Each structure stands twice: as C-alpha cells, then as structure tokens.
Amino acid sequence: MVKLNPEFIKEELFKKYHELDSYLEIENLDVLRRELCSFRKNDKFIFVSKKFNERNNIYRFRNKIKICSDADDIFGTFSLVTSNSKLDVIHVEAIFGIIEYSCAAELQRKLSMDEKEKIYYCDLVYKLSCGQENFLQVTDYDFVNKNFFKKLKDIRWGNNAKDLHKKITNGLWLFICSDLDTGPGVGNSFSASSKYFACCRALTHNRSEISVEDVVQSWLFTLKLFSMDLRPLIKDFPLENNLPQSIDEKNTEPQINEGDVHKNNPSLIRKVFAAVVSVVLMVLILLAISIVFLLIVGDFDYHVLPRSAGLLCLAIWVALTKKFYDYLIQKLSK
C-alpha cells in the first residue's frame, strides 16, 4: 500500500471527520466518528495493520463452510450489481476475517491453520448474523440458512443510509487506514462487515430498508466486535500463546492439494473464461432471435414498444447469462 504524506493524511482526516457534521442528528453518529478515530491508537488494530496485508484465506474453504456455501449459492456471481442489498459471499467471509484478526491481535501473532479452522467451523458467525449486538444471548440460529440469505438479498438501502456508509468507508475510515498503512484486505473487512451487519439488522428487526441508524450501529458493533476477546467464544480455541512469536508462516497455510483447490474454487482464469463465453454465446443467441424476428415481421418500429418491455428483455437476458455462467463454472470445477 502506498504511504501518503503524513500532513496530507492529517488534513484529510480533519476534513472527513467534519464532513459527517451534517449527520450529527443521527443517534450515536458523533460516538462513532470518535470511536473510528480512536483506532489510530488502538493496540490491536495497530498490530493487525503491521502484520496483515491481505484478506484472510477463508475463500479456499468456501464450499466446506455451510454458512459461506449457502450465501454463495443465493447471492451468486452478479449479486453486487443485481441484488437490492448489494451483498456477496465476501461480506460473510469478512466477519470471519474480523474474528481472525481479533484473535491474532490477542495472541500477538498470526494464527496457525488449526486455529483458523476452529474459527471457520464455529457457530459465532451464525449468532452474529441473527443477533448482532445481542449475539451472546442467541441460542437458536437454525433460521440462518439459504432462506435467510434470500431475504437478505432483497433488503434495500435507503438513500441516506447508502450515502452515509460510503462517506464513512471512503472517507474517515479510508484515511485512518492510510495513517496506519493498513492493508486493504484488513480495512475492507471492517467496511464489508459493517455493511453485512446493517443488512442483517434491518432484516432481524422486520424492516425491508436499511436506515442511517442501522449504518451507525453496525459500524459501532464491528469496531466493538474486533476489540473484544473472542477466543472464549470459539470452541477449543487456545486462550494462551502456546506457539512461538516467530511462527513458521508455512504452518499457517491450509494443507490443501492442488486438485482440491481447483475442485472447490475455480481459478480466476476459469471464471473469466466462463463469463466471456456466457456473454458471447448469449449475444449470439440474441442476435439470432432478432434475425428470425425480422424475417417473420419485416420492418418493425421498436419505438412503439414501452420502455418496460426493453427492461424486461434485458432482465431475462441477464438471468439466462447468469444461469449459463453458473453451469459452466460447475462443469469447469469438476
């Protein structure tokens, strides 16, 4: 990450801090921006900023962790564009990242693969999804399944809520991370987690739209979650540092052979290939249908069609392209 000039960062922090003045009527907004700024001197966050550069490697286990697998099946590939909530499986994985960073900071070292797997297969993310601030009181989380993610996908962002989240993420939080030279994987995990919690908060409070209060409370909760000692909440997780400070980085990587990696997670090249083939094929099909239509009806004035008809056709085309893309990914993964 490029280190910006300290004076420039200081000026931008001041400016971004006061850009939130117009939102001060929102409950706890002032508390949030002060809490965000306090992370510049937060020992745990400073440690994580120094030790971690990229996001956690949970994506390698995506198909083996049920909550991630369920989210991936429902959100799909184009969810960031097509869904109301703009959520993706990476937002679920970001929660695991926050837990991992928090535990690593408590131990003052990177986690071993065994410790990471204890996080990946614990029930904490289920409880956080349905309980947020009250997650410690959650005992029943069976409803956090594919149906839960279907409902989550349809949650809408209020205009002010969407703008506020962007203002915090790309404003004050961005320059706090820049000040500490925090890796983008770490910084993005916080913003992605707060976005996921905001959507969950609206859903579990029986609302179809995310409010500005949801945004504020979800950011506060994300910061609080990281600051907590989460180790006692994870089954069999070590409470003491039993590994040396200079833990061998090779031991922190998952022991997965190449075949398993390709089977469970198609490479970027395969995904790009599948996307290109899907789009090209569907364009050719659309062209063929258009030619047949013109041969049947001859000259046709498309302007007489309502705009909604065009949007409907576009939606059908996108849906078919997505279906074919998923089919190709499934075949390429075998």
C-alpha positions as CSV (number, residue, x, y, z in Angstrom):
1,M,0.0,0.0,0.0
2,V,1.4,3.4,-1.0
3,K,2.2,5.6,2.0
4,L,0.7,9.0,1.7
5,N,2.2,12.2,3.0
6,P,1.5,12.4,6.8
7,E,0.5,16.1,6.5
8,F,-1.9,15.3,3.7
9,I,-3.4,12.4,5.8
10,K,-3.8,14.7,8.8
11,E,-5.6,17.4,6.7
12,E,-7.9,14.8,5.1
13,L,-8.7,13.2,8.5
14,F,-9.8,16.6,9.8
15,K,-11.9,17.2,6.6
16,K,-13.5,13.8,6.5
17,Y,-14.3,14.0,10.2
18,H,-16.2,17.2,9.8
19,E,-17.9,16.0,6.6
20,L,-20.0,13.9,8.9
21,D,-21.3,17.1,10.7
22,S,-24.4,17.1,8.6
23,Y,-25.3,13.6,10.0
24,L,-25.0,14.6,13.7
25,E,-28.7,14.4,14.2
26,I,-28.4,10.6,13.9
27,E,-28.1,8.9,17.2
28,N,-24.5,7.9,18.1
29,L,-23.0,9.3,15.0
30,D,-20.7,11.5,17.0
31,V,-19.8,8.5,19.2
32,L,-19.0,6.5,16.0
33,R,-16.6,9.1,14.4
34,R,-14.8,9.4,17.7
35,E,-14.6,5.7,18.0
36,L,-13.2,5.4,14.5
37,C,-10.5,7.9,15.2
38,S,-9.6,6.1,18.4
39,F,-8.5,3.2,16.2
40,R,-5.4,5.2,15.2
41,K,-4.1,4.4,18.7
42,N,-5.9,1.0,19.2
43,D,-3.1,-1.5,20.0
44,K,-4.9,-4.5,18.5
45,F,-5.6,-2.6,15.2
46,I,-2.0,-1.3,15.1
47,F,-0.8,-4.9,15.4
48,V,-3.1,-6.2,12.7
49,S,-2.1,-3.3,10.4
50,K,1.5,-4.2,10.7
51,K,1.1,-8.0,10.4
52,F,-1.6,-8.5,7.8
53,N,-1.7,-7.2,4.3
54,E,-4.4,-9.2,2.6
55,R,-7.8,-10.6,3.5
56,N,-8.0,-14.0,5.2
57,N,-7.8,-17.1,3.1
58,I,-11.3,-18.5,4.1
59,Y,-12.3,-18.4,0.4
60,R,-10.3,-21.6,0.0
61,F,-12.8,-23.3,2.3
62,R,-15.9,-21.6,0.9
63,N,-17.6,-24.8,-0.2
64,K,-16.9,-26.6,3.0
65,I,-18.3,-24.0,5.4
66,K,-22.1,-24.2,5.3
67,I,-22.9,-20.5,6.0
68,C,-20.5,-19.4,3.2
69,S,-21.7,-22.1,0.8
70,D,-25.4,-21.1,1.5
71,A,-24.6,-17.4,1.0
72,D,-22.6,-18.1,-2.2
73,D,-25.5,-20.2,-3.7
74,I,-28.0,-17.5,-3.1
75,F,-26.0,-14.3,-3.8
76,G,-24.3,-15.8,-6.9
77,T,-21.9,-14.1,-9.1
78,F,-23.6,-10.8,-10.1
79,S,-25.2,-10.1,-6.7
80,L,-23.1,-7.0,-6.1
81,V,-24.8,-5.5,-9.2
82,T,-28.2,-7.1,-9.3
83,S,-29.4,-7.5,-5.7
84,N,-31.0,-4.8,-3.6
85,S,-28.7,-5.3,-0.7
86,K,-25.5,-5.4,-2.8
87,L,-24.2,-8.3,-0.7
88,D,-21.9,-11.1,-1.7
89,V,-20.4,-14.1,0.0
90,I,-17.3,-11.9,0.6
91,H,-19.3,-9.9,3.1
92,V,-20.0,-13.1,5.1
93,E,-16.3,-14.1,4.8
94,A,-15.3,-10.6,6.1
95,I,-16.9,-11.5,9.5
96,F,-14.6,-14.5,9.8
97,G,-11.7,-12.1,8.9
98,I,-12.6,-9.7,11.8
99,I,-12.7,-12.7,14.2
100,E,-9.4,-14.0,12.9
101,Y,-7.7,-10.5,13.2
102,S,-9.1,-10.0,16.7
103,C,-7.8,-13.4,17.9
104,A,-4.4,-12.9,16.3
105,A,-4.1,-9.5,18.0
106,E,-4.9,-11.0,21.4
107,L,-2.2,-13.6,20.9
108,Q,0.2,-11.1,19.2
109,R,1.0,-13.4,16.3
110,K,-0.6,-14.9,13.2
111,L,-2.8,-17.9,13.8
112,S,-1.9,-21.4,12.9
113,M,-4.0,-23.3,10.4
114,D,-5.6,-25.4,13.2
115,E,-6.6,-22.2,15.0
116,K,-8.1,-20.7,11.8
117,E,-10.1,-23.8,11.2
118,K,-11.6,-23.6,14.7
119,I,-12.8,-20.1,13.7
120,Y,-14.1,-21.2,10.3
121,Y,-16.2,-24.1,11.7
122,C,-17.5,-22.4,14.9
123,D,-21.1,-21.1,15.2
124,L,-20.1,-17.5,16.0
125,V,-20.9,-16.0,12.6
126,Y,-24.4,-17.6,12.8
127,K,-25.0,-15.9,16.1
128,L,-23.7,-12.6,14.9
129,S,-25.9,-12.8,11.8
130,C,-29.1,-13.1,13.7
131,G,-28.2,-11.3,17.0
132,Q,-25.7,-8.5,16.2
133,E,-25.3,-6.6,19.5
134,N,-27.2,-9.3,21.3
135,F,-25.3,-12.3,19.8
136,L,-24.2,-13.6,23.2
137,Q,-27.9,-14.3,24.1
138,V,-28.6,-16.2,20.8
139,T,-29.3,-19.9,21.3
140,D,-31.3,-20.7,18.2
141,Y,-29.8,-19.7,14.8
142,D,-31.2,-22.5,12.6
143,F,-33.1,-19.9,10.5
144,V,-29.8,-18.6,9.2
145,N,-29.9,-20.6,6.1
146,K,-30.5,-20.2,2.3
147,N,-33.9,-18.7,3.0
148,F,-32.3,-16.1,5.3
149,F,-29.9,-15.1,2.6
150,K,-32.8,-14.9,0.1
151,K,-34.5,-12.4,2.3
152,L,-31.2,-10.6,3.0
153,K,-30.6,-10.2,-0.8
154,D,-33.9,-8.3,-1.1
155,I,-33.2,-5.8,1.7
156,R,-32.9,-2.3,0.2
157,W,-30.6,0.6,1.1
158,G,-32.3,3.9,2.0
159,N,-30.6,6.7,0.0
160,N,-29.2,8.4,3.1
161,A,-28.0,5.1,4.5
162,K,-26.2,4.2,1.3
163,D,-24.6,7.7,1.2
164,L,-23.6,7.6,4.9
165,H,-21.9,4.1,4.5
166,K,-19.9,5.3,1.5
167,K,-18.9,8.5,3.3
168,I,-17.6,6.6,6.3
169,T,-15.9,3.8,4.2
170,N,-14.3,6.1,1.5
171,G,-13.8,9.0,3.9
172,L,-12.8,8.9,7.5
173,W,-12.1,5.1,7.7
174,L,-10.0,5.2,4.5
175,F,-7.7,7.8,5.9
176,I,-7.5,6.1,9.3
177,C,-6.3,3.0,7.5
178,S,-3.9,5.2,5.4
179,D,-2.5,6.7,8.5
180,L,-1.5,3.3,9.9
181,D,-0.6,1.9,6.5
182,T,-3.3,-0.8,7.0
183,G,-3.5,-3.3,4.2
184,P,-6.6,-3.1,2.0
185,G,-7.7,-6.6,2.9
186,V,-7.9,-5.6,6.6
187,G,-9.6,-2.3,6.0
188,N,-12.1,-3.7,3.6
189,S,-13.0,-6.5,6.1
190,F,-14.3,-3.8,8.5
191,S,-16.4,-1.9,5.9
192,A,-17.7,-5.2,4.5
193,S,-18.6,-6.5,7.9
194,S,-20.5,-3.3,8.8
195,K,-22.4,-3.5,5.6
196,Y,-23.4,-7.1,6.2
197,F,-24.4,-6.3,9.8
198,A,-26.5,-3.3,8.6
199,C,-28.5,-5.6,6.3
200,C,-28.9,-8.2,9.0
201,R,-30.0,-5.6,11.5
202,A,-32.8,-4.4,9.1
203,L,-33.9,-7.9,8.4
204,T,-34.0,-9.1,12.0
205,H,-35.9,-6.0,13.0
206,N,-38.5,-6.9,10.4
207,R,-37.7,-4.0,8.1
208,S,-37.2,-4.1,4.3
209,E,-35.0,-1.0,4.2
210,I,-31.7,-0.1,5.8
211,S,-31.7,3.1,7.8
212,V,-28.9,5.5,8.7
213,E,-29.3,4.2,12.3
214,D,-28.5,0.7,11.1
215,V,-25.3,2.0,9.4
216,V,-24.1,3.8,12.6
217,Q,-24.9,0.9,14.9
218,S,-23.4,-1.7,12.6
219,W,-20.1,0.3,12.3
220,L,-20.0,0.6,16.1
221,F,-20.7,-3.1,16.5
222,T,-18.0,-4.1,14.0
223,L,-15.4,-2.0,16.0
224,K,-16.6,-3.4,19.3
225,L,-16.5,-7.0,17.9
226,F,-12.9,-6.6,16.9
227,S,-12.0,-5.1,20.2
228,M,-13.5,-8.0,22.2
229,D,-11.5,-11.1,23.3
230,L,-13.5,-13.6,21.2
231,R,-11.3,-16.6,22.0
232,P,-13.5,-17.9,24.8
233,L,-16.5,-17.9,22.4
234,I,-14.7,-20.3,20.0
235,K,-14.8,-24.0,20.9
236,D,-11.3,-25.4,21.8
237,F,-9.6,-22.2,20.8
238,P,-6.3,-21.6,22.8
239,L,-6.5,-18.9,25.4
240,E,-2.8,-18.7,25.9
241,N,0.0,-18.2,23.4
242,N,1.4,-21.7,23.1
243,L,3.2,-21.1,19.8
244,P,6.4,-19.1,19.3
245,Q,6.3,-15.5,18.2
246,S,8.1,-16.3,15.0
247,I,5.6,-19.0,14.0
248,D,6.5,-20.5,10.7
249,E,4.3,-18.9,8.0
250,K,4.2,-22.2,6.2
251,N,2.2,-23.7,9.1
252,T,-0.4,-21.0,8.8
253,E,-1.3,-22.1,5.2
254,P,-4.0,-24.7,4.7
255,Q,-2.9,-28.1,3.7
256,I,-4.9,-28.5,0.5
257,N,-3.6,-30.2,-2.6
258,E,-3.9,-28.5,-6.0
259,G,-6.7,-30.8,-7.0
260,D,-8.9,-29.7,-4.1
261,V,-8.3,-26.1,-4.7
262,H,-9.4,-26.3,-8.3
263,K,-12.3,-28.5,-7.4
264,N,-13.7,-26.2,-4.7
265,N,-12.7,-22.8,-6.1
266,P,-12.4,-22.3,-9.9
267,S,-9.4,-20.1,-10.7
268,L,-9.8,-16.5,-11.8
269,I,-8.9,-17.5,-15.4
270,R,-11.7,-20.1,-15.4
271,K,-14.2,-17.6,-14.1
272,V,-13.1,-15.0,-16.7
273,F,-13.3,-17.7,-19.4
274,A,-16.8,-18.7,-18.3
275,A,-18.0,-15.1,-18.1
276,V,-16.7,-14.3,-21.6
277,V,-18.2,-17.5,-23.1
278,S,-21.5,-16.9,-21.4
279,V,-21.8,-13.3,-22.6
280,V,-20.6,-14.1,-26.2
281,L,-23.0,-17.0,-26.5
282,M,-26.0,-15.1,-25.2
283,V,-25.2,-12.2,-27.5
284,L,-25.1,-14.6,-30.5
285,I,-28.4,-16.2,-29.3
286,L,-30.0,-12.7,-29.0
287,L,-28.7,-11.8,-32.5
288,A,-30.2,-15.0,-33.9
289,I,-33.5,-14.4,-32.3
290,S,-33.5,-10.8,-33.7
291,I,-32.8,-12.0,-37.2
292,V,-35.5,-14.6,-37.1
293,F,-38.0,-12.0,-35.7
294,L,-37.1,-9.6,-38.5
295,L,-37.5,-12.3,-41.1
296,I,-41.0,-13.0,-39.7
297,V,-42.4,-9.5,-39.2
298,G,-40.3,-7.5,-41.6
299,D,-39.7,-3.8,-40.8
300,F,-40.8,-3.0,-37.2
301,D,-40.8,0.2,-35.4
302,Y,-39.3,-0.6,-32.0
303,H,-40.2,2.8,-30.6
304,V,-43.9,1.7,-30.2
305,L,-42.8,-0.7,-27.5
306,P,-42.9,0.6,-23.9
307,R,-39.6,1.0,-22.1
308,S,-40.6,-1.6,-19.6
309,A,-40.6,-4.2,-22.4
310,G,-37.0,-3.5,-23.1
311,L,-36.1,-3.7,-19.4
312,L,-37.9,-7.0,-19.1
313,C,-36.0,-8.4,-22.1
314,L,-32.7,-7.2,-20.6
315,A,-33.5,-8.8,-17.2
316,I,-34.3,-12.1,-18.9
317,W,-31.1,-11.9,-20.9
318,V,-29.0,-11.2,-17.8
319,A,-30.7,-14.1,-15.9
320,L,-30.1,-16.5,-18.7
321,T,-26.5,-15.4,-19.0
322,K,-26.1,-15.9,-15.2
323,K,-27.6,-19.4,-15.4
324,F,-25.3,-20.4,-18.2
325,Y,-22.3,-18.9,-16.4
326,D,-23.1,-20.9,-13.2
327,Y,-23.5,-24.1,-15.4
328,L,-20.0,-23.5,-16.9
329,I,-18.4,-22.9,-13.5
330,Q,-20.0,-26.1,-12.2
331,K,-18.6,-28.1,-15.2
332,L,-15.2,-26.5,-15.0
333,S,-14.9,-27.2,-11.3
334,K,-15.3,-31.0,-11.8
